[in-house]
């Protein structure tokens, strides 16, 4: 049966009468969303990220289309923020409660993240650090107008004039009774002795704690490396290639020695007196790590290493030999 002219060219014979179909609705967000926050991947439900109305995430996932959001190479929604602190943002969005570890030094930074994501209640709970308590008024115990404790007036001038008149020739000036006795000059102490005469430790160095005591302990530095030796050892060897230098020991010691070069991303909330084996360094030079340990008063007490050999061509032993090793160095400060 022949179709009418107005129905030709449309599936199922529809679309007649010259009317056009309404535009298709934009695709909705899936129930499970993947976020890439500063390189850290989070998988959560859409209802979690939109749990706080009028927040930044709420607007992104309700007022924008999926194709309007920035994406990474794998199609995840990308947010250029601190990926490690976002875990606390996400925890808050789940049940609107703030739960932080006992030792959490990133409170001010987390508050900044809460302000960026427009979560005013979370920012309010984090709050600003309390201001320092009021200290004693300046010149406590002294006069209100005179730093030496005497009120200004002609009496003070007369006393100074009498003291000047009583000064003997070539001698020291006479003392005004109201002037405090000058404190004696501190006598230099021999090295290794305190002012009371008791034995004291060596002079403070940057590797010491704030209370002046030298914190003793052990730090283990490890690395997995590889190198290649050419056939019959005739070709140049591709020497040690270090992928990552790991640091094991007490958290406070590791932070004291390596400072900003220590990557804490795999164990970010470790208290200072706990031990960790998940830190690693931001550089790949063993000698640089050794220099830092030596400058902090550590010395090597032990080391161990294991190695395996494989051939680049499989079972063909005429191919290059690839050596892989794991080595640990134990350092101690007494």
ChimeraX attribute file (.defattr): number of C-alpha atoms within 10 A of each C-alpha:
attribute: neighborCount
match mode: 1-to-1
recipient: residues
	/A:1	3
	/A:2	6
	/A:3	9
	/A:4	9
	/A:5	9
	/A:6	13
	/A:7	16
	/A:8	14
	/A:9	12
	/A:10	10
	/A:11	8
	/A:12	8
	/A:13	12
	/A:14	11
	/A:15	15
	/A:16	14
	/A:17	9
	/A:18	8
	/A:19	7
	/A:20	8
	/A:21	7
	/A:22	6
	/A:23	6
	/A:24	6
	/A:25	6
	/A:26	10
	/A:27	9
	/A:28	11
	/A:29	14
	/A:30	10
	/A:31	10
	/A:32	11
	/A:33	17
	/A:34	17
	/A:35	19
	/A:36	20
	/A:37	20
	/A:38	15
	/A:39	15
	/A:40	15
	/A:41	14
	/A:42	16
	/A:43	11
	/A:44	14
	/A:45	13
	/A:46	18
	/A:47	15
	/A:48	19
	/A:49	22
	/A:50	19
	/A:51	16
	/A:52	20
	/A:53	13
	/A:54	14
	/A:55	18
	/A:56	16
	/A:57	19
	/A:58	20
	/A:59	14
	/A:60	16
	/A:61	18
	/A:62	15
	/A:63	9
	/A:64	14
	/A:65	13
	/A:66	17
	/A:67	11
	/A:68	9
	/A:69	13
	/A:70	12
	/A:71	15
	/A:72	12
	/A:73	7
	/A:74	8
	/A:75	11
	/A:76	18
	/A:77	20
	/A:78	19
	/A:79	17
	/A:80	10
	/A:81	16
	/A:82	15
	/A:83	18
	/A:84	17
	/A:85	19
	/A:86	19
	/A:87	14
	/A:88	18
	/A:89	20
	/A:90	15
	/A:91	15
	/A:92	20
	/A:93	19
	/A:94	17
	/A:95	10
	/A:96	14
	/A:97	12
	/A:98	13
	/A:99	9
	/A:100	11
	/A:101	9
	/A:102	9
	/A:103	11
	/A:104	12
	/A:105	12
	/A:106	11
	/A:107	17
	/A:108	15
	/A:109	13
	/A:110	20
	/A:111	22
	/A:112	13
	/A:113	20
	/A:114	23
	/A:115	17
	/A:116	14
	/A:117	19
	/A:118	18
	/A:119	21
	/A:120	15
	/A:121	13
	/A:122	21
	/A:123	20
	/A:124	12
	/A:125	11
	/A:126	17
	/A:127	12
	/A:128	11
	/A:129	8
	/A:130	6
	/A:131	6
	/A:132	6
	/A:133	6
	/A:134	6
	/A:135	6
	/A:136	8
	/A:137	7
	/A:138	9
	/A:139	13
	/A:140	10
	/A:141	11
	/A:142	13
	/A:143	13
	/A:144	14
	/A:145	11
	/A:146	11
	/A:147	13
	/A:148	14
	/A:149	16
	/A:150	15
	/A:151	14
	/A:152	12
	/A:153	8
	/A:154	8
	/A:155	11
	/A:156	13
	/A:157	11
	/A:158	11
	/A:159	15
	/A:160	14
	/A:161	12
	/A:162	13
	/A:163	15
	/A:164	14
	/A:165	11
	/A:166	13
	/A:167	13
	/A:168	10
	/A:169	7
	/A:170	6
	/A:171	7
	/A:172	9
	/A:173	13
	/A:174	14
	/A:175	16
	/A:176	15
	/A:177	9
	/A:178	11
	/A:179	10
	/A:180	10
	/A:181	9
	/A:182	6
	/A:183	6
	/A:184	6
	/A:185	6
	/A:186	7
	/A:187	7
	/A:188	9
	/A:189	11
	/A:190	10
	/A:191	11
	/A:192	12
	/A:193	14
	/A:194	13
	/A:195	12
	/A:196	8
	/A:197	10
	/A:198	9
	/A:199	12
	/A:200	12
	/A:201	13
	/A:202	12
	/A:203	9
	/A:204	13
	/A:205	12
	/A:206	12
	/A:207	20
	/A:208	18
	/A:209	14
	/A:210	9
	/A:211	7
	/A:212	14
	/A:213	12
	/A:214	17
	/A:215	13
	/A:216	12
	/A:217	13
	/A:218	19
	/A:219	22
	/A:220	19
	/A:221	24
	/A:222	21
	/A:223	20
	/A:224	19
	/A:225	18
	/A:226	18
	/A:227	16
	/A:228	22
	/A:229	18
	/A:230	16
	/A:231	15
	/A:232	11
	/A:233	11
	/A:234	8
	/A:235	11
	/A:236	10
	/A:237	15
	/A:238	12
	/A:239	12
	/A:240	14
	/A:241	15
	/A:242	17
	/A:243	13
	/A:244	17
	/A:245	21
	/A:246	20
	/A:247	25
	/A:248	19
	/A:249	20
	/A:250	20
	/A:251	21
	/A:252	17
	/A:253	23
	/A:254	22
	/A:255	16
	/A:256	18
	/A:257	22
	/A:258	18
	/A:259	13
	/A:260	11
	/A:261	13
	/A:262	18
	/A:263	19
	/A:264	18
	/A:265	12
	/A:266	13
	/A:267	13
	/A:268	15
	/A:269	15
	/A:270	18
	/A:271	17
	/A:272	14
	/A:273	11
	/A:274	10
	/A:275	15
	/A:276	18
	/A:277	15
	/A:278	15
	/A:279	22
	/A:280	23
	/A:281	20
	/A:282	15
	/A:283	15
	/A:284	16
	/A:285	14
	/A:286	15
	/A:287	9
	/A:288	11
	/A:289	18
	/A:290	17
	/A:291	11
	/A:292	16
	/A:293	23
	/A:294	16
	/A:295	13
	/A:296	18
	/A:297	18
	/A:298	22
	/A:299	17
	/A:300	16
	/A:301	11
	/A:302	11
	/A:303	13
	/A:304	10
	/A:305	12
	/A:306	10
	/A:307	12
	/A:308	10
	/A:309	13
	/A:310	15
	/A:311	17
	/A:312	15
	/A:313	11
	/A:314	11
	/A:315	9
	/A:316	9
	/A:317	13
	/A:318	13
	/A:319	16
	/A:320	20
	/A:321	21
	/A:322	17
	/A:323	17
	/A:324	17
	/A:325	16
	/A:326	15
	/A:327	15
	/A:328	18
	/A:329	17
	/A:330	18
	/A:331	20
	/A:332	16
	/A:333	17
	/A:334	10
